[in-house]
Amino acid sequence: MAGHDLAAAVEMSRLRNMLRVLTADRLTPPCEILRRLNIAMETVDPEATATCVLSRVEEAEPGGWRLNYAVAGHPPPLLISAGGDARFLDAVADPLLGSPLDRPYRCATEPLPPGSTLLLYTDGLVEHPGEDLDTSLDRLRGHAADLADRPLEDFCDDLLDAMPSTGTDDIAMIALRVSTQARHQGP
């Protein structure tokens, strides 16, 4: 959602609630849910735009996990292996929500190896005035790779400390670590 004021917060809350309704009772692919949200936005507020990563962790096989995801104008998820290899999941990147009505969105799936860390984050973590976005994304990838062996809470705290902040944009992160234990434990 564009903006950082009360009106933007209210609109984001409205979109979040619509998204909850669309995901509440079905296992529809994330790309189809984003397509339906885009259509709903045309009715509720045709001038609104927003970015989104919608993802679902699924059991691919007993004890094996994968990410099913769609991206609409949002920075890509980052997957960090237990050994510290970090790469952006950029197989799909569709336009932001609020784009032309009933445009199809695309999904992708990605295996989540044991011990890997999945990071979802807002653009406030990586966008800085006067800095090329690729430079900031490379910085994020490098810091995340260096922190791969840290406990998840420390990984998040140390990553926030390592990334520069302008203090003018919101920053939120969701990190998930896949268990290295018994095959039937979840991520």
N, C-alpha and C positions, 0 to 999 in steps of 0.2 A: 504494500500500500504506500503510495506516495505521501510524503508529509510526516511531520513529527508532532502535530498538534492534537487537540482533543477530537476534532472531527475525523482525523485519520485513525485515531485509536478506536473510535466508535465504529467506523466503517470496517476496520480490521476485525473487530469483535463480531460484527454481523456476518462477514465472510467466513470466519472461523466456525460460527454456529451453523451456517449453511453446509460447510464441509463436513461437520459432525453428522448432520442429518444424512448426507449422501453416503457416508461410510458406515453408518450405524448397523445396518442389517444385511449386509451382503459382502461377498468377497470379490466384488467387481475389480478389474485391473485398475491400478492407480491412474493410468492415462484416460480411461473412460470416465472416472470420477472427476478428473480435472476438466474434461470436455463438458460434462454436465454442469459443473460449477461455473464454467465460463458462460454457458447458456443462461443459468440462473442470474448471474451478475447483470446480464443485459436487461432483465426485468426489474431487478432491485435498484440498480444504479448504473445506467448505461455509460456514464463517464468514468467509472471507477477502473483502476488497474491495480494489479497486485502480482507479486511473485510467489512461487510455492515450490517446495519439494514435497511430494507425497510418496511415502514409502511404507512398505510392509515387510517385516521379517517373516519368512516362511520356512517351514521344515521341508527341505528338498528331498531328503531321505532320512530314515531314522538317525537322529543325531547330527545330520548335516544341514546347515542353514544357508539361506540365500536372501538377498535383498531384491524385492520387486519394487521398482520406483519409476516415477515420472518427474520431470523438471519443467517448470513453466517460468522462464525468465529469471531464475534464481541461481546463485552460485552453486556449482556442482558438489555433491557429496564427496568426501575424502575418505579413502580406505587405506588404513595403515596396517601392514602385516606385522606379525609378532616379531619378525626380524628387523623391522624398521624401514621396509620399502613402502613408500607412500605414493598413491596416485589418485587423481581425480576421476570420478565415475562420470564421464562425459559422453557416453554412448547415445544419450538422448538429451536434447536441449531445445525445448519448444519456446515460442514467444510467451510473454507474460500474459496473465489472465486479463481479460478485458479486450483481447484482440478480436478480430472478426468472428462473428457469431458462428457457432457449430463447426469450428475448425478442429480436425482430429489432432489429438495429442498422442505421443508415442511413449511406450514403456520399454524398460530393459530389466533384465535380471542379472545379478552378480553374485557368485558364490562368496560366502563369508567364512573364510578359513578359521580353524581353531586359533585362538589367541589374537585374532585381528581386532582392530578398533575401527568403528565407523563413526565419522564425524559429520554432523549436519550443523550449519551455522548461518547466521544472518550476514547480510552484506556489510553491516557495520564493523565486522571483524576484519574485512579485507579491503574495503573501499576507503581511499584517503585522497582528499583534494590534491591535485597536482602530481599524483603518482599513478603510473601505469598499473592497471589491474593485474596484468600478468606478473609484474614484479611482486606485488603483494601476495598473490596466490602462490608463487614460488616460495616466498618467505614462510607462508603458512605450511606448505608441504614440508619444507626443510625442518622447521621447528617440530612439527608433528612426528616426523620420522625420528628425530633425535630423542623424543620423549616416549617412544613406543613401549619401552620396558617399564615405564612408571605405572604405579597403581592408577586406576582410572580417575579417581578424584584428584590426585596430584597431576596427572596428565592434563586435565582440564584447567586447573589453577595455573600450572606452569605455562601452558599455552597462552592463556589470557595475559599473563605477565610478560611473555615474550613478544606479543604482537602490539605494535604501536596503536594508540587510540587517540582520536581527535576529541572525544568526549561529546561530539555533536550527533552521533547516531547510536541507535540501540544496538546492543550486542547480545546475542543469545546463541548458545551452543547446546546440542544434544549429542552425547557420546555413548556408544554402546560397545561393549567388549564381549567378544564371543568366548565362551568357556573353553578351556583346554582340557577339562575333566571328562567324565564319563559321557558317552555318546548321547545319552538321553537328557542331558541337562540343556537348558535353553541358553540363548545368548545373554 
